[in-house]
Amino acid sequence: MIHNFNAGPSILPKEVFEQAAEAVINYNQTGLSILEMGHRTPAFTAIMEEARHLVKELMQLDSDHQVLFLHGGASTQFMQVPMNLLDPKDTAAYADTGVWSSKAIKEAKLFGKVDVVCSSKEKNYSYIPKDFAVPNDAKYFHITTNNTIYGSQWHQIPATSNVMVADMSSDIFSRQLDFNSFGLIYAGAQKNMGPAGVNLVVVNEQILGKTKHPIPTMMDYRNHIAEGSMLNTPPVFAVYVCLLTLRWLQSIGGIDAIEKRNKEKAALLYQEIDRNELFETRIAKEDRSLMNICFTMKDPELEKSFYQYVTDNGIVGIKGHRLSGGFRASLYNAMPISSVEFLVSLMQSFNK
Ligand SMILES: *Cc1c(COP(=O)(O)O)cnc(C)c1O
């Protein structure tokens, strides 16, 4: 049996794979594959509408917040966000808490002034900064809610008067937050809500249309909103698989239910890392990610044989990112607690 701890693209519910496979052959008894259906057909517009609606329902969004499924992955949002919200003379505030944050900062600098109000870089991104101030006149404040590579997470969303923008690629739909308090949320689907090739954007319409420079048609969120997220051909199959995953999430009790499971899974693994004298984690205890659990071995010489041992036992995708080293176990929504229990049992038996 395979236990998939990949960081992304990553595990999805088995029933989602089965339904997606069926739709590739014959979508909903139409005699057509989902891959060959027109995106303006009633069959596909129903998929798009239900997916957008389910996001609204699961996140309990108000009527100002619009849901879009866009191309280009989360990395395209690094430029699309400042393009829509920032004029060259404006300042945007950013928190630098990892690789993805720093990439977002790099792109924003192409469009305006960037004030990096806090950074944990000097300590190898091992914590979430606590003491910092965001200037009132910053057009928005950008955070990366979960740092996929280093394994830290904002457990407390900073309270500022600024428009909050969040990259939630690796913890979207994993825990309850006041989603309406964000001006803009984006997430590449391939970590926790679907396949690669689409990203989710949730945007408060009230924050748009305030910049003076021209915005290319495909980059302007307002055009996507006006066309119901069908400005051009959407990534139809990726959106469909997101819909299947959202239906699954709703069927098991929504975000409240999955958050409870996710906390149990993470607690199980951190307990073992703290208890087992072979392992340790560099991440500050209060900032540990519930999604991407990064750990190393106190004796680095043992890492190779531990990796071999777990791999021989069906564990997949547990190697740490090349920048952080060691191991990373990604415990996304679809990961069953039994796989975490199995990994913990291997950590124990390896120690023996
Ligand atoms: C994976 C990831 C990205 C990049 O996503 P792409 O879809 O590959 O562009 C950005 N931000 C975070 C937090 C991520 O985990």
The ligand as a Tripos MOL2 file, in Angstrom:
@<TRIPOS>MOLECULE
LIG
   15    15     1     0     0
SMALL
NO_CHARGES

@<TRIPOS>ATOM
      1 C1          3.0090   25.6970   -4.3420 C.3       1 LIG1
      2 C2          2.8610   27.0850   -3.8840 C.ar      1 LIG1
      3 C3          2.8980   28.1690   -4.7750 C.ar      1 LIG1
      4 C4          3.1570   28.0080   -6.2600 C.3       1 LIG1
      5 O1          2.1000   27.4440   -6.8890 O.3       1 LIG1
      6 P1          2.0840   27.2480   -8.4780 P.3       1 LIG1
      7 O2          0.6870   26.8180   -8.7060 O.co2     1 LIG1
      8 O3          3.1070   26.2120   -8.7990 O.co2     1 LIG1
      9 O4          2.4010   28.5460   -9.1040 O.co2     1 LIG1
     10 C5          2.7220   29.4350   -4.2700 C.ar      1 LIG1
     11 N1          2.5180   29.6480   -2.9630 N.ar      1 LIG1
     12 C6          2.4750   28.6300   -2.0630 C.ar      1 LIG1
     13 C7          2.2410   28.9190   -0.6250 C.3       1 LIG1
     14 C8          2.6500   27.3210   -2.5060 C.ar      1 LIG1
     15 O5          2.6150   26.3170   -1.6290 O.3       1 LIG1
@<TRIPOS>BOND
     1     1     2 1
     2     2     3 ar
     3     2    14 ar
     4     3     4 1
     5     3    10 ar
     6     4     5 1
     7     5     6 1
     8     6     7 2
     9     6     8 1
    10     6     9 1
    11    10    11 ar
    12    11    12 ar
    13    12    13 1
    14    12    14 ar
    15    14    15 1
@<TRIPOS>SUBSTRUCTURE
     1 LIG1         1 GROUP 0 **** ****
